[in-house]
Amino acid sequence: MSLRVGCMSTDLGSMIEPDAAAEAGRMLQLPLRYIRFGPFQVDQQRQEVTKNGSRLKLQGKVYQILIALAEKQGEVVTREELRQRLWPAESHVNYDANVNTTVNKLRQALGDSSDKPLYIETVPRRGYCLLIPPEFADLPASTAVVAPRGASEAERNSIAKDSAAVRSDVWMTVGVIALILAGMLLGAGITRFWIAHFAQGVTLPWP
């Protein structure tokens, strides 16, 4: 087996028995709605990608490349696989240029770079792979802020500030809701008090 740092260049399905490989394939095809890796979460039903709870503008072929990388779970997705997936019937397309452009757009959306990749690694003369193993789930994750593997100290400090800001916003929202509910309850109590006294014919003294 040939191994890379973060990415496997060998198809594991060829190393196990056919029945086991088929079973593994069926397991990977389970319709789990959410995909999570690092600070990102993908909602496959809505085709939305969020970073620490904030939605990213990531659609069309850029989104499809991200899904293709997540489905291979750390293995190399070849450029030919991307061509067949994104442009299956278009014969007059510059596939190399379009693949490069689309992958670069994905990296920009994720805040990644080809020089020092945190999420997407370029495998020379082959394709690309996702460096962080994705997690698949039926339920969404909380809005916790997670630092990617290999992030610098400055990036971790920035992410920690973002996490504190998220928590602060949540508590501020809870506080506003609590004040609104308290006001509604107080208003209802005053209303019942006035109705009860007027119903009994009680006239309150005026100043």
Secondary structure, 3 states (H helix, E strand, C coil): CCECCCCECCCHHHHCCHHHHHHHHHHHCCCCCEEEECCEEEECCCCEEEECCEEECCCHHHHHHHHHHHHHCCECEEHHHHHHHHCCCCCCCCHHHHHHHHHHHHHHHHCCCCCCCCCEEEECCCEEEECCCCEEECCCCCCCCCCCCCCCHHHHHHHHHHHHHHHHHHHHHHHHHHHHHHHHHHHHHHHHHHHHHHHCCCCCCCC
